């Protein structure tokens, strides 16, 4: 019965009090406010099952000792707050009758303290198994259980997974031999036999990360490049299953069929390679998980092409329109849909024009493409690869004038039969000793001249290093004996070429390769024409390719040495 007027109560009376007549007791021992999540959970439980344990109250009195009609909640403040929350949400009425127990015999502060100190929480293992029993016996879903206990469906799934851990391991957890973190690591899989096998292998004292890694060692992590490339949806459609880890934030899990994943990744890469070949006309295209080495392939790069006047004018107009729109709308946070659409159209149109470079038709006709799966799970297309059999042979040295390729005179018989004495003297060979002497003097003169001209010396060094970095060995004519060498790092650290530094170097190399002349014979003129900044940038790039700080262990010395 709702109390509208103060009445006298006996200790232990069970009464119905209107919700709006309940107040927090100033003698409640709990001073720290209840957590919002706890009140939410309690409110969800009360909404489904009602108040299962009656709050303990005492009548409020004024200074004169007269009853005010309100009741102070000594035990059950959380329940009062949960009911108030339900009333605010109009789930219950503000005058909802609440069954309460009157306590007049005990000290309110002491029983409030006793309520909180002597409370015993059930063991987590019992909680996990109880949640599982709710799902199995009553057929409740994770969402339904969560709604009844005021927790998220994800929390329920986690508890259900923990409740399904092997009874052997659950017994160890109850005995204190395993921690909750270890149990979560074992629960990554529901295979009891595997859980017990790993426990027998590792023992009770191994860290959770090692348990999780051992439990999934035959599977492929969802962060693996193959999994990212193929995608969970395509893998699932092909019949693959994914083991989800309910105890990590991303819940990515593991792909359980590595062979299927490898096949799907290889097929997708091959499809991309075929598309590139069909669209661009390369002689061949191959798909590989990793960049294949030691194939003796040469590499060619695209070269700038002259754009038609009409195309240049169109690009200029689009760029000017883009800049004008940026100036006009720069201060506006939310652009009108039509302006956003126009920006997108201009971006797409400018991108369609390309970067102004192209491969020569003969390079495409004899060259090929690798499609490589990057470490980030994105396919990378490497163009302009030339197989050894398709590399053009070096052009033969020019024959002396007046002779054909076979060495026979090409002039008329009369002229060739009676050469004059002057021609014979002009063609007479120099002795080896004289040649050495003359070229030694020339070398010394060049050294002296180069040493006195720092600018030319810098260009000569850059020219020599660029020959090494960008041109085949048979086409590196330089009188500077500066020898470049590049250490192959992928053999020491697989996948290193796909790191941030690796991709940065590759992009820088390609930018220079596009600018450099196609023939090595034209390189000196190119280098001499570079400005100071570009010359130093090319020097820095070529020099960077020769860096080798790899350390190797020397077994005979028992230490570590730097190569």
C-alpha positions in Angstrom: 0.0 0.0 0.0 1.4 3.4 -0.9 2.0 5.6 2.1 0.2 9.0 1.8 0.3 9.8 5.5 2.9 9.0 8.2 2.1 5.9 10.2 3.9 4.0 12.9 6.0 0.9 11.9 7.4 -2.1 13.8 10.9 -3.4 13.2 10.8 -6.0 10.4 7.6 -4.7 8.8 7.3 -5.4 5.1 5.6 -2.4 3.4 5.0 -1.0 0.0 6.4 2.5 -0.5 5.8 4.7 -3.4 9.0 5.2 -5.5 8.9 8.9 -5.2 8.8 8.6 -1.4 12.2 6.8 -1.2 15.3 8.9 -0.6 19.0 8.1 -0.2 20.0 7.7 3.4 22.7 10.2 4.7 24.0 7.3 6.8 24.6 5.0 3.8 28.3 3.8 4.1 28.8 4.0 0.3 30.0 7.5 -0.5 31.4 6.8 -4.0 28.6 7.2 -6.6 27.5 4.0 -8.4 28.9 3.4 -11.8 26.4 4.3 -14.6 27.0 0.9 -16.2 26.1 -0.9 -13.0 22.8 1.1 -12.7 22.1 0.3 -16.3 22.6 -3.4 -15.8 20.4 -3.4 -12.6 17.7 -1.4 -14.4 17.6 -4.0 -17.2 17.3 -6.8 -14.7 14.5 -5.1 -12.7 12.6 -4.3 -15.9 12.5 -8.0 -16.7 12.4 -9.7 -13.3 11.3 -7.0 -10.9 13.1 -6.1 -7.6 14.3 -9.5 -6.3 15.6 -8.3 -3.0 13.6 -5.7 -1.0 15.5 -2.6 0.0 15.9 -1.9 3.8 14.5 1.5 4.9 13.9 3.6 7.9 11.2 6.3 8.2 12.5 9.9 7.8 11.8 12.2 10.7 12.0 16.0 11.0 13.9 17.9 13.7 11.0 17.4 16.1 11.1 13.7 15.5 7.9 13.5 13.6 7.6 11.2 10.5 7.8 13.1 7.2 6.2 10.4 5.1 9.5 9.7 3.3 11.7 6.7 3.8 15.5 6.6 3.8 17.1 3.7 1.9 19.8 2.2 4.1 20.4 -0.9 2.0 19.4 -1.0 -1.7 20.4 2.5 -2.9 21.4 0.9 -6.3 18.0 -0.6 -6.7 16.4 2.8 -5.9 18.6 4.5 -8.6 17.8 1.8 -11.1 14.0 2.2 -10.4 14.4 6.0 -10.8 16.1 5.5 -14.1 13.2 3.2 -15.3 10.7 5.9 -14.1 12.6 8.5 -16.1 12.3 6.3 -19.2 8.6 5.8 -18.4 9.1 2.0 -17.9 7.6 2.3 -14.4 5.5 5.0 -12.8 7.0 7.6 -10.4 4.5 6.3 -7.8 5.4 2.7 -8.4 5.0 0.7 -5.1 8.3 -0.8 -4.0 8.3 -3.6 -1.5 10.6 -2.6 1.4 11.7 -4.0 4.8 11.7 -1.6 7.8 14.7 -1.8 10.1 14.5 0.1 13.4 16.8 -2.0 15.6 20.2 -1.8 13.8 22.5 1.2 13.3 21.8 2.3 9.7 25.5 3.0 8.9 26.6 -0.4 10.3 24.1 -2.4 8.3 24.9 -0.4 5.2 28.6 -1.2 5.7 27.8 -4.8 6.4 25.8 -5.1 3.2 28.8 -4.0 1.1 31.7 -5.7 3.1 30.3 -9.1 3.5 29.0 -9.5 0.0 30.5 -12.5 -1.8 30.6 -12.5 -5.6 30.3 -15.9 -7.3 33.4 -17.4 -8.9 33.7 -16.2 -12.5 33.7 -19.9 -13.7 30.3 -20.4 -12.1 29.1 -17.2 -13.8 30.4 -18.4 -17.2 28.7 -21.7 -16.9 25.5 -20.2 -15.6 25.3 -18.0 -18.7 25.9 -21.1 -20.9 23.1 -22.9 -19.1 20.7 -20.0 -19.8 21.6 -20.3 -23.5 21.4 -24.1 -23.7 18.5 -24.9 -21.4 16.2 -21.9 -22.2 17.4 -21.3 -25.8 18.0 -17.6 -25.2 20.2 -15.7 -27.7 23.1 -13.6 -26.6 21.0 -10.5 -27.3 18.2 -11.8 -25.1 20.4 -12.7 -22.3 22.2 -9.4 -22.5 18.9 -7.5 -22.3 17.9 -9.5 -19.2 21.1 -8.8 -17.3 21.9 -5.3 -18.6 25.1 -6.3 -20.5 26.0 -6.1 -24.2 25.6 -9.1 -26.4 29.3 -9.2 -27.0 29.9 -9.6 -23.2 27.4 -12.4 -23.2 29.2 -14.1 -26.1 32.5 -13.8 -24.3 31.0 -15.4 -21.2 29.4 -18.2 -23.2 32.8 -18.9 -24.9 34.5 -19.0 -21.6 31.8 -21.3 -20.2 32.5 -23.7 -23.1 36.2 -24.1 -22.2 37.3 -27.7 -21.5 36.2 -28.9 -18.1 39.8 -29.9 -17.4 40.9 -26.3 -17.8 37.9 -24.9 -16.0 38.8 -27.1 -13.0 42.3 -25.6 -13.1 40.8 -22.1 -13.2 38.7 -22.8 -10.2 41.7 -24.1 -8.3 43.6 -21.0 -9.1 46.2 -22.6 -11.4 45.1 -20.5 -14.4 44.3 -16.8 -14.7 41.3 -15.3 -16.5 43.6 -13.9 -19.2 45.0 -17.4 -19.8 41.4 -18.8 -20.0 40.6 -16.2 -22.6 43.6 -17.3 -24.6 42.5 -20.9 -24.5 38.9 -19.9 -25.4 40.0 -18.6 -28.8 39.0 -22.0 -30.1 36.2 -24.2 -28.8 38.1 -27.4 -29.5 38.5 -29.1 -26.1 41.1 -31.5 -27.4 43.2 -28.8 -28.8 42.9 -26.7 -25.6 44.0 -29.7 -23.4 46.8 -30.5 -25.9 48.2 -27.0 -25.7 47.9 -27.0 -21.9 49.8 -30.2 -21.7 52.5 -28.8 -24.0 52.9 -25.4 -22.3 52.0 -26.1 -18.7 50.1 -23.7 -16.4 52.6 -20.8 -16.2 52.9 -19.6 -19.8 51.8 -16.1 -20.8 48.5 -15.6 -22.7 50.1 -14.4 -25.9 52.1 -17.6 -26.2 49.0 -19.7 -25.5 47.0 -17.8 -28.2 49.8 -18.1 -30.7 50.1 -21.9 -30.1 46.4 -22.4 -30.3 46.3 -20.8 -33.7 49.7 -21.8 -35.2 48.2 -23.7 -38.0 45.8 -20.9 -39.0 46.3 -17.6 -40.8 45.7 -14.3 -38.9 43.1 -12.0 -40.3 45.8 -9.3 -40.5 47.9 -11.5 -42.8 48.4 -9.9 -46.2 46.7 -12.9 -47.9 43.6 -12.5 -45.7 43.4 -8.8 -46.3 43.8 -9.2 -50.1 41.2 -12.0 -50.5 38.8 -10.6 -47.9 36.6 -12.4 -45.4 33.5 -12.3 -47.6 35.2 -14.0 -50.6 36.9 -16.5 -48.4 33.6 -17.4 -46.7 31.8 -17.7 -50.1 34.4 -20.2 -51.1 33.6 -22.4 -48.1 36.3 -21.1 -45.7 35.7 -20.6 -42.0 37.0 -18.0 -39.7 37.9 -18.5 -36.0 36.9 -15.3 -34.2 38.7 -14.1 -31.2 36.0 -12.7 -28.9 38.5 -11.2 -26.5 40.3 -8.7 -28.7 39.0 -5.3 -29.8 39.1 -6.0 -33.5 37.8 -9.6 -33.2 39.6 -10.3 -36.5 40.4 -13.9 -35.7 42.1 -16.5 -37.9 41.4 -18.0 -41.3 41.2 -21.8 -40.7 42.0 -23.1 -44.2 45.5 -21.8 -45.3 45.4 -23.9 -48.5 42.1 -22.4 -49.6 43.4 -18.9 -48.8 46.6 -19.4 -50.8 44.6 -20.6 -53.8 42.2 -17.7 -53.7 45.0 -15.2 -53.3 46.9 -16.8 -56.2 43.8 -16.8 -58.4 43.0 -13.2 -57.7 46.6 -12.1 -58.4 46.6 -14.0 -61.7 43.4 -12.4 -62.7 44.9 -8.9 -62.1 48.0 -9.9 -64.1 45.9 -11.0 -67.0 43.8 -7.9 -66.9 47.0 -5.7 -67.0 48.4 -7.7 -69.9 45.1 -7.6 -71.9 44.7 -3.8 -71.4 48.3 -2.7 -71.9 49.6 -5.3 -74.4 52.7 -6.6 -72.5 54.4 -9.7 -73.9 53.9 -11.5 -70.6 52.5 -11.0 -67.1 53.1 -13.2 -64.1 51.6 -13.2 -60.6 53.7 -13.9 -57.5 53.2 -13.7 -53.8 56.8 -12.2 -53.4 59.1 -10.6 -55.9 61.0 -13.3 -57.6 64.8 -12.8 -57.6 67.8 -14.2 -59.5 66.0 -14.3 -62.8 68.4 -12.0 -64.6 65.7 -9.6 -65.6 66.5 -6.1 -66.9 64.2 -3.2 -66.1 63.0 -0.3 -68.3 61.0 2.6 -67.2 58.5 4.9 -68.9 59.6 8.2 -70.4 57.9 11.6 -70.6 55.7 12.0 -73.7 54.7 15.2 -75.4 51.0 15.9 -74.8 48.9 17.3 -77.7 48.2 21.0 -77.5 44.4 20.3 -77.1 45.1 18.0 -74.2 47.4 20.5 -72.5 44.8 23.2 -72.9 42.1 21.0 -71.4 44.3 20.1 -68.4 45.1 23.8 -67.8 41.4 24.7 -67.9 40.5 22.0 -65.4 43.3 23.1 -63.1 42.3 26.7 -63.2 38.6 25.8 -62.5 39.8 23.6 -59.6 41.8 26.5 -58.1 38.9 28.9 -58.6 36.6 26.6 -56.7 39.0 26.1 -53.9 39.4 29.9 -53.5 35.6 30.4 -53.6 34.7 27.6 -51.2 37.8 27.4 -49.0 36.1 28.9 -45.9 32.9 26.8 -46.1 32.9 23.6 -44.0 30.0 21.8 -45.6 30.1 22.1 -49.4 26.9 21.9 -51.4 26.5 18.5 -53.1 26.9 20.0 -56.6 30.2 21.6 -55.6 31.5 18.3 -54.1 30.4 16.5 -57.2 32.3 19.0 -59.4 35.5 18.6 -57.4 35.2 14.8 -57.9 34.6 15.2 -61.6 37.7 17.4 -62.0 39.8 15.0 -60.0 38.7 12.1 -62.1 39.3 14.0 -65.4 42.8 15.1 -64.4 43.7 11.6 -63.2 42.5 10.1 -66.5 45.2 12.2 -68.3 47.9 10.1 -66.5 51.3 11.3 -65.4 52.6 12.2 -68.9 54.8 9.2 -69.2 54.6 6.0 -71.3 56.7 3.0 -72.3 58.0 2.7 -75.8 55.9 0.2 -78.0 59.0 -2.0 -78.5 59.5 -2.2 -74.8 55.9 -3.3 -74.2 56.3 -5.9 -77.1 59.3 -7.6 -75.5 58.7 -6.7 -71.8 56.4 -8.0 -69.1 54.7 -7.4 -65.7 54.9 -8.8 -62.3 51.9 -8.6 -60.0 53.1 -8.8 -56.4 51.2 -9.1 -53.2 52.4 -6.3 -50.9 52.8 -6.7 -47.2 49.8 -4.4 -46.8 47.6 -6.8 -48.6 47.4 -4.7 -51.8 48.5 -6.0 -55.2 51.5 -4.1 -56.7 52.1 -4.0 -60.4 55.8 -3.9 -61.5 56.0 -3.0 -65.2 58.9 -2.9 -67.7 60.7 -6.2 -66.8 62.7 -7.7 -69.6 63.8 -11.3 -69.7 67.4 -12.2 -70.7 66.4 -13.6 -74.1 64.5 -10.3 -74.9 67.4 -8.0 -73.9 68.7 -6.4 -77.2 72.4 -7.3 -77.9 74.8 -4.4 -77.6 75.3 -2.7 -80.9 78.6 -3.9 -82.5 81.4 -1.4 -82.8 81.4 0.5 -86.1 83.5 -1.0 -88.9 86.3 1.0 -90.4 85.1 3.0 -93.3 85.6 1.2 -96.7 85.0 -2.3 -95.2 81.9 -4.3 -94.9 81.0 -6.6 -92.1 83.1 -9.5 -93.5 86.2 -7.4 -93.7 86.2 -7.1 -97.5 86.8 -3.8 -99.2 83.6 -2.1 -100.2 85.2 0.3 -102.7 85.9 -0.6 -106.3 88.7 -3.0 -107.0 90.9 -0.5 -108.8 90.9 1.9 -105.8 91.4 -0.8 -103.2 94.1 -2.6 -105.1 96.5 0.3 -105.2 96.3 2.2 -101.9 98.6 5.1 -101.7 101.4 5.2 -99.2 99.8 8.0 -97.1 96.8 5.8 -96.3 99.0 3.0 -95.2 101.0 5.3 -92.9 97.7 6.7 -91.4 96.5 3.2 -90.5 99.6 1.9 -89.0 99.1 0.6 -85.4 100.9 2.2 -82.4 103.0 0.0 -80.2 101.6 -1.1 -76.9 104.3 0.7 -75.0 103.5 4.0 -76.8 99.8 3.6 -76.1 100.4 3.0 -72.4 102.7 6.0 -72.2 100.3 8.4 -74.0 97.2 7.3 -72.1 99.0 7.5 -68.8 99.8 11.1 -69.6 96.2 11.7 -70.6 95.0 10.1 -67.3 97.3 12.3 -65.3 96.2 15.4 -67.1 92.5 14.5 -66.6 93.2 14.0 -62.9 94.8 17.4 -62.6 92.0 19.1 -64.6 89.3 17.4 -62.6 90.9 18.2 -59.3 90.9 21.8 -60.2 87.2 21.9 -61.1 85.0 20.8 -58.2 81.8 21.4 -60.2 82.9 19.0 -63.1 84.2 16.5 -60.5 80.8 16.4 -58.8 79.1 15.9 -62.1 81.6 13.1 -63.0 80.9 11.3 -59.7 77.2 11.6 -60.1 77.5 10.4 -63.7 79.5 7.3 -62.6 77.1 6.4 -59.8 74.0 6.9 -62.0 75.5 4.6 -64.7 75.8 1.9 -62.0 72.3 2.5 -60.6 70.3 2.8 -63.8 72.1 1.2 -66.7 73.2 -2.4 -67.6 76.8 -3.4 -66.9 77.8 -3.5 -70.6 76.7 0.2 -71.0 78.6 1.9 -68.2 81.3 3.9 -70.0 83.2 6.1 -67.4 86.8 6.6 -66.8 86.2 7.1 -63.0 86.9 3.9 -61.2 84.0 4.3 -58.7 82.4 1.0 -58.2 78.9 0.9 -56.8 77.4 -2.2 -55.1 73.9 -2.8 -53.6 73.3 -5.4 -50.9 70.3 -7.6 -51.4 68.3 -7.1 -48.1 65.2 -9.2 -48.8 67.2 -12.4 -48.2 67.9 -11.2 -44.6 64.5 -9.7 -43.9 61.7 -11.1 -46.2 59.2 -8.5 -47.2 61.5 -5.6 -46.4 60.9 -4.0 -49.9 57.3 -3.5 -48.9 58.1 -1.4 -45.8 57.6 2.3 -45.8 61.3 2.9 -46.4 61.4 0.3 -49.1 58.5 1.8 -51.0 59.9 5.3 -50.6 63.2 4.2 -52.2 61.5 2.4 -55.0 59.3 5.5 -55.8 62.3 7.8 -55.7 64.2 5.4 -58.0 61.3 5.3 -60.5 61.0 9.1 -60.5 64.6 9.4 -61.5 64.4 6.6 -64.0 61.6 8.4 -65.8 63.7 11.5 -66.1 67.0 10.0 -67.1 67.8 9.5 -70.8 67.1 6.1 -72.3 70.7 5.7 -73.7 73.7 5.7 -71.4 75.6 7.7 -74.0 73.3 10.6 -73.4 73.7 10.6 -69.6 76.7 12.9 -69.4 74.8 15.7 -71.2 71.8 15.2 -68.9 73.9 15.3 -65.7 75.7 18.4 -66.9 72.4 20.1 -67.5 71.0 19.5 -64.0 70.7 22.4 -61.5 72.6 22.2 -58.2 69.6 20.9 -56.2 68.7 18.2 -58.7 72.4 17.1 -59.0 72.7 16.7 -55.3 69.4 14.9 -55.1 70.5 12.4 -57.7 73.9 12.0 -55.9 72.1 11.3 -52.6 69.8 8.7 -54.2 72.6 6.9 -56.0 74.9 6.9 -52.9 72.0 5.7 -50.7 71.8 2.5 -52.8 75.3 1.5 -51.9 74.7 1.7 -48.1 75.2 -1.7 -46.3 75.0 -1.8 -42.5 73.9 -5.5 -42.3 75.6 -7.3 -39.4 76.5 -10.9 -39.7 77.6 -13.3 -37.0 81.2 -14.7 -37.4 81.0 -18.2 -35.9 84.8 -18.5 -35.7 85.0 -15.3 -33.6 81.8 -16.0 -31.6 80.8 -12.3 -32.1 79.0 -10.0 -34.4 80.7 -8.2 -37.2 79.6 -5.5 -39.6 79.9 -6.0 -43.3 
